[in-house]
Amino acid sequence: MNLLYDEVEEELRAAVRKLLHDRSPASAVLARVTTGAGDDLALWRALAVDLGAAGVREGGGSLREVAVVLEELGRAVAPVPYLGSAVLAATALGEQAGLLADGERIGALAVPFSRGPGRGGTSPVTVSDGRLTGRITSVADAGSADLLVVPGPHGELWLVERGFTVQPRTSLDLTRPLVDVLLDGTPGRLLTEDPAVLEHALRTGAGLLAAEQLGIAEWCLATTVEYLKERRQFNRPVGSFQALKHRLADLWLEVVGARAAARAAADALATGAADAAVLVAVAAAHCGTVAVRAAEECVQLHGGIGMTWEHPAHLYLKRAKADQLALGTPGQHRATLAELVDLPAA
């Protein structure tokens, strides 16, 4: 296992970070959520089409590179459907992931965003003669989707390219809108009858979501440190106070641990390691909690300005909390981990 970033990954990081710095600064994200504009499709095109980030795997890369992209998207709380399209839907499509590789089309996996791997669940969709009917609630990244991958009643997956409608829901995270997907005799094409494909897509999504959570935590820590260097009380920088130094040191240790866990999960998924499910469960259980703690510390240690709508700290707290509940809660992942390592409950 290699937890370090190689040269290609660092070059990809630099390209994505520059794009987000130029096209999606905090002020632009704040402006979008104020107006309820939803996904930034111009930014999506620049990222997915021009930069080629939607087809990283098809272009010879791996899930390690996808994780790097997600780290940067988390660091910028970018309002683009990358997780839903390039990760969840593309993984569920399997050999037909090329439908989304050029970034011209956006896909979504039509499951509630709270559904995680290893927890089972039934589909609300019924199928009759290749036509799908049902309502799937709280689906992420489906508001901008051109196609859907829809689980059927027996765990099979269907490709839906037309005839579906969406209804917006109120989401805590304003940078990642949720919608209800409505199917009413909608034609679908069977992709696979193997329910393990859906489980693999959910596990991949949960493992790579940890990379996004790492990006959130890193931005919150770095931004807070810089602010405490500049903010002064009693004629000295606030960051020089020992109590705050201890809090930041503790948070730094947690972020370092989250980085190791997220990188281990991404590497295991990329290489198809035998213990990938264990490493994903560890990362998903740990990184979400660290991201929320880092965002809470960011808001609190910024003082009054951290509580205002004009400062982006609230965007990171909302994204962190929403991510913590997405694709399985930390508690659910810990329960899954216990089963995987044969650790009986008390």
C-alpha positions in Angstrom: 0.0 0.0 0.0 1.2 3.5 -0.9 -0.2 6.4 1.0 2.0 9.0 -0.6 1.0 11.2 -3.6 3.0 10.5 -6.8 4.0 13.1 -9.4 1.0 12.6 -11.6 -1.4 13.0 -8.7 0.3 16.2 -7.6 0.2 17.6 -11.1 -3.5 16.7 -11.3 -4.1 18.4 -7.9 -2.3 21.6 -9.1 -4.5 21.7 -12.3 -7.8 21.2 -10.4 -6.8 23.6 -7.6 -5.9 26.4 -10.2 -9.2 25.8 -12.0 -11.2 26.1 -8.8 -9.3 29.1 -7.6 -9.9 30.9 -10.9 -13.5 29.7 -11.6 -15.0 28.9 -8.2 -13.6 31.2 -5.4 -15.5 31.3 -2.1 -17.2 34.5 -3.2 -18.7 32.8 -6.3 -19.9 29.8 -4.3 -21.5 32.1 -1.7 -23.3 34.0 -4.5 -24.6 30.8 -6.0 -26.1 29.5 -2.8 -27.6 32.8 -2.0 -29.6 32.7 -5.2 -30.3 28.9 -5.1 -28.6 28.5 -8.4 -27.7 24.8 -7.9 -24.9 23.1 -9.8 -22.4 25.2 -11.6 -22.6 23.6 -15.0 -20.0 26.0 -16.5 -17.6 24.9 -13.9 -18.6 21.3 -14.5 -17.8 21.6 -18.2 -14.4 23.2 -17.4 -13.6 20.4 -14.9 -15.1 17.4 -16.6 -14.7 18.2 -20.3 -11.8 20.7 -20.7 -9.7 19.2 -17.9 -10.9 15.7 -18.5 -11.6 14.9 -14.8 -14.8 13.0 -15.6 -12.8 10.3 -17.5 -9.8 9.9 -15.3 -10.2 6.1 -15.1 -11.0 5.7 -18.8 -7.9 7.8 -19.6 -5.5 5.5 -17.8 -5.8 6.8 -14.3 -7.2 5.1 -11.2 -9.4 5.8 -8.2 -6.3 7.3 -6.5 -6.5 10.2 -9.0 -10.2 10.5 -8.6 -9.7 10.8 -4.9 -7.3 13.7 -5.5 -9.9 15.5 -7.5 -12.4 15.0 -4.7 -10.0 16.4 -2.1 -9.8 19.6 -4.1 -13.5 19.8 -4.7 -14.0 19.4 -0.9 -11.4 22.1 -0.3 -13.4 24.4 -2.5 -17.0 23.1 -1.6 -17.4 23.2 -5.4 -21.1 22.9 -6.5 -20.5 20.3 -9.3 -22.0 16.7 -9.6 -18.6 15.0 -9.6 -19.3 12.4 -6.8 -22.7 11.4 -8.3 -21.6 11.2 -11.9 -17.9 10.4 -12.1 -17.9 8.1 -9.1 -21.3 6.6 -8.2 -22.9 6.4 -11.6 -19.7 5.6 -13.5 -18.9 2.8 -11.1 -22.4 1.4 -11.4 -22.3 1.6 -15.2 -19.2 -0.7 -15.2 -18.2 -1.4 -18.7 -20.5 1.3 -20.0 -18.9 4.0 -17.9 -17.7 5.5 -21.2 -21.2 7.0 -21.5 -20.0 9.6 -18.9 -16.2 9.7 -19.6 -16.1 12.7 -21.8 -18.1 14.8 -19.3 -20.7 15.8 -21.9 -23.4 13.9 -20.0 -24.0 13.8 -16.3 -25.2 10.7 -14.5 -26.5 9.9 -11.1 -27.1 6.7 -9.1 -30.7 6.8 -8.1 -30.5 5.8 -4.4 -31.1 7.9 -1.3 -27.9 9.8 -0.6 -28.0 8.4 3.0 -27.8 4.7 1.8 -24.4 3.2 2.5 -22.7 -0.1 1.6 -23.3 -3.2 3.6 -26.6 -2.2 5.0 -29.0 -3.7 2.6 -32.2 -1.9 1.7 -35.1 -2.3 -0.7 -35.8 -0.4 -3.8 -39.1 1.6 -4.1 -39.1 1.0 -7.9 -41.3 -1.6 -9.6 -40.5 -3.0 -13.0 -43.0 -4.2 -15.6 -42.0 -5.1 -19.2 -38.9 -2.9 -19.0 -40.7 0.1 -17.6 -39.9 1.5 -14.2 -42.3 3.1 -11.7 -41.6 4.6 -8.3 -40.3 7.6 -6.3 -36.7 7.6 -5.0 -36.1 10.3 -2.4 -33.1 12.5 -1.6 -30.9 11.6 -4.6 -27.7 13.5 -4.9 -26.5 15.1 -8.2 -29.6 14.0 -10.0 -31.0 17.5 -10.6 -28.5 18.0 -13.4 -28.4 14.4 -14.6 -28.9 13.4 -18.2 -29.1 9.7 -17.3 -29.8 7.6 -14.2 -28.7 4.2 -13.0 -31.7 2.9 -11.1 -31.7 -0.2 -8.8 -34.6 -2.5 -9.3 -36.6 -4.5 -6.8 -34.1 -7.4 -6.9 -30.9 -5.4 -6.8 -30.5 -5.4 -10.5 -29.5 -2.1 -12.2 -31.4 -0.3 -15.0 -30.2 2.5 -17.3 -32.7 5.3 -17.7 -31.9 8.0 -20.3 -35.3 9.7 -20.7 -38.8 10.0 -19.2 -37.8 10.8 -15.6 -38.6 13.9 -13.6 -37.1 15.4 -10.5 -38.5 17.4 -7.6 -36.1 19.6 -5.5 -35.8 18.9 -1.8 -34.6 21.2 1.0 -30.9 20.2 1.6 -28.7 21.2 4.5 -25.8 21.4 2.1 -26.7 24.2 -0.4 -23.7 23.3 -2.6 -25.0 19.7 -3.3 -28.7 19.8 -4.0 -30.9 16.8 -3.4 -33.9 15.8 -5.4 -36.7 13.2 -5.5 -36.6 11.2 -8.7 -40.0 10.3 -10.2 -40.5 7.4 -12.6 -43.9 6.7 -14.1 -43.7 3.9 -16.6 -40.3 5.1 -17.6 -38.4 3.0 -20.1 -35.2 1.4 -18.9 -32.4 -0.8 -20.2 -31.1 -3.6 -18.0 -27.5 -3.2 -17.2 -26.9 -6.1 -14.8 -28.8 -8.5 -12.6 -25.9 -8.8 -10.2 -26.7 -6.9 -6.9 -23.0 -6.9 -6.0 -22.5 -4.2 -8.6 -24.7 -1.8 -6.7 -22.8 -2.7 -3.5 -19.5 -2.1 -5.2 -20.7 1.4 -6.4 -21.8 2.3 -2.9 -18.6 1.1 -1.3 -16.5 3.0 -3.9 -18.6 6.2 -3.3 -18.2 5.9 0.5 -14.5 5.3 0.3 -13.9 8.3 -2.1 -16.3 10.5 -0.1 -13.6 10.3 2.6 -11.2 12.1 0.3 -13.7 14.9 -0.1 -14.1 15.1 3.7 -10.3 15.2 4.0 -10.3 18.3 1.7 -12.9 20.0 3.8 -10.9 19.3 7.0 -7.7 20.5 5.5 -9.2 23.8 4.3 -10.8 24.4 7.7 -7.6 23.8 9.5 -5.4 25.9 7.2 -7.8 28.8 7.1 -8.2 28.9 10.9 -4.5 28.8 11.4 -4.0 31.8 9.0 -6.8 33.7 10.6 -5.4 33.2 14.2 -2.0 34.5 13.0 -3.6 37.8 11.9 -6.3 38.3 14.5 -4.9 40.2 17.6 -6.1 40.6 21.1 -4.2 42.2 24.0 -1.7 43.4 21.4 -0.6 39.9 20.4 -1.8 37.3 17.8 -4.7 35.2 19.1 -2.9 32.1 17.7 -0.1 32.6 20.3 -2.4 31.7 23.2 -1.5 28.3 24.5 -5.0 27.0 24.8 -5.7 27.7 21.1 -2.3 26.1 20.1 -3.4 23.0 21.9 -6.7 22.9 20.1 -5.1 23.4 16.7 -2.4 20.7 17.4 -5.1 18.2 18.4 -7.0 19.0 15.2 -3.9 18.7 13.1 -3.3 15.2 14.5 -6.9 14.2 13.6 -6.5 15.6 10.0 -3.3 13.7 9.6 -5.0 10.5 10.7 -7.9 11.2 8.3 -5.5 11.7 5.5 -3.9 8.3 6.1 -7.4 6.6 6.3 -8.7 8.3 3.1 -5.5 7.5 1.2 -5.6 3.9 2.3 -9.2 3.5 1.2 -8.5 5.1 -2.2 -5.4 2.9 -2.8 -7.3 -0.2 -1.7 -10.2 0.5 -4.1 -7.8 1.4 -6.9 -5.8 -1.8 -6.6 -8.8 -4.1 -5.7 -7.2 -5.1 -2.4 -8.8 -8.0 -0.5 -9.3 -5.8 2.5 -10.8 -2.8 0.6 -14.1 -3.1 2.4 -12.4 -2.9 5.8 -10.3 0.1 4.8 -13.4 1.9 3.3 -15.3 1.3 6.5 -12.4 2.7 8.6 -12.1 5.8 6.4 -15.9 6.4 6.2 -16.3 6.1 9.9 -13.3 8.4 10.8 -13.1 11.1 8.1 -16.7 12.3 8.4 -16.2 12.9 12.1 -12.9 14.7 11.6 -14.4 17.0 8.9 -17.3 18.0 11.1 -15.0 18.7 14.0 -12.6 20.8 11.8 -15.5 22.8 10.4 -16.9 23.4 13.9 -13.5 24.6 15.1 -13.2 26.8 12.1 -16.6 28.5 12.8 -15.9 28.9 16.5 -12.2 30.1 16.3 -13.1 32.7 13.6 -15.3 34.4 16.3 -18.1 36.6 15.2 -17.1 36.7 11.5 -17.3 32.9 11.4 -21.0 33.0 12.3 -21.9 35.3 9.4 -23.4 34.4 6.0 -20.7 36.4 4.3 -17.9 34.2 5.5 -17.7 30.7 3.8 -17.1 28.8 7.0 -20.8 27.9 7.2 -20.6 26.3 3.7 -17.9 23.9 5.0 -19.8 23.1 8.2 -23.0 22.2 6.2 -21.1 20.2 3.6 -19.2 18.4 6.4 -22.3 17.5 8.3 -24.2 16.5 5.1 -21.3 14.3 4.1 -21.2 12.7 7.5 -24.7 11.4 7.0 -24.2 10.5 3.3 -23.5 6.9 2.0 -23.8 5.6 5.6 -23.3 7.3 9.0 -20.1 6.8 11.0 -22.0 4.5 13.3 -23.3 2.4 10.4 -19.7 2.1 9.1 -18.4 1.1 12.5 -21.1 -1.6 12.7 -20.1 -2.8 9.2 -16.4 -2.8 10.2 -17.2 -4.9 13.3 -18.9 -7.5 11.1 -16.0 -7.5 8.6 -13.4 -8.2 11.2 -15.7 -10.5 13.2 -15.9 -8.3 16.3 -19.0 -9.3 18.2 -21.2 -6.6 19.7 -21.2 -6.1 23.4 
